[in-house]
């Protein structure tokens, strides 16, 4: 665990998963979460078609990271062989938390909306 920033008020500090925190900020993470929440189970190519500009490699990498942290579930069906991705309960919670944060940001600074998060 890294050092704490509040030396005299350590009780203000919270331990957290830096790996998950960094993944949330990565490009395409939020887009994958909101698309899977809206459409449910999707195959890789279906998911890629719903996203603008993402390469197969980037999508594959991000899905593996999300799966490792249990935000996305990967399901393999054998007959015929098909792979589906879906949002887990934890993934939905993270997506909802991001949306709440964006809503608060928009309440505070409603005049300077200059980009979209997706």
N, C-alpha and C positions, 0 to 999 in steps of 0.2 A: 504494500500500500504506500502511496506517495505521501509526502508531507502535507500537513494541513495548513490552510492559509490563515485561519483565525487562531493565533497562538494562545491568547488568553481566554478565548471563548470556543474551545474545542467542541462543546456541546452544540454549537451551531452547525458543525460540519456533518455531512452525510456521506456514508460510503455508497458507491455506485459502481456499476459495470461500465468501465471506460470503453470497452469493446462495443457494447450496445449503444452507448451514447454517441460514439464516433460513427457507427453504422447509420443511425438515424439522420445524421447530417450529410451523408453521402448522396450523390446524385442518383436519382431514380428510386431510392428507397421508398419515399412517400408515394410516388406514382404507383409502384407495385402494390403497396398496401391498399390504396384507395380503389384500384382496379379490381383486385381480388375481393375486396369487400363488396363492391357493387355487383360484380358478375359471378361470384362464387368460384367453383372449380374451373380452372382453365388449363389447357395444354400450353406448352412452351410457345409455339408459333401463334396461338390465339392471343396470348399475353403480349407478345412482341408486336403484333399488328395493332394493338390498342395503345401502343406507346410511340411517341414521336422521337425518331433519331437514335434509339438505343440499338447497339450492335448485339449480335448473338453472344459474343464473349462477355460483354458488360452485363447482359441480362443473366447469363449463366452464373457469373461470379456473384452478382447481387443475390440471386435466388439461393445459392449455396450458403452465403453468409446469413441470410434470413432464416434458412432452415436450421443451421447450426445453433442459432439463438432461439429457436422454437417459435418464431413469429410466422413462419410459413410451413405448411405441411406438404411433403412430396409423397404422392401415392402412385404406385406402379400397378397397373392391371396387366395380367399375362395374356389373355385371349381376346382380341389381338393385343400385342404389346403397346401400351399407352401409358404416358406419364402425365399426371395431373398435379397442379399446384393449387392450394387453397390457404385461406387465412386461418390462423389459430385464434383462440380466445385471447392469448397474449398479444398477437399481432393486431387484433382489433382494438385492444386497449391502448397500444402504442399509437395506432392511427388516430384514435379519438383524442388522445392527449396532445398530439401534434395539432390537430384541428382546433382544440381549445386554446392552445398557445397562440396560434395564428389569429384567432378571434380576438384575444386580448390585445395582441399587437395592433390589430386594426382599430380597436376601440381607442387605444392610446394615440396612434398616429394615423388617423383616417385620411389625412390630406396628402400623404406622400406615398400612396400605393403606386409602385413603379414596376412590379414584376409579379409573376404567378409562381406559386409553389406547387409543383406536380412533376 
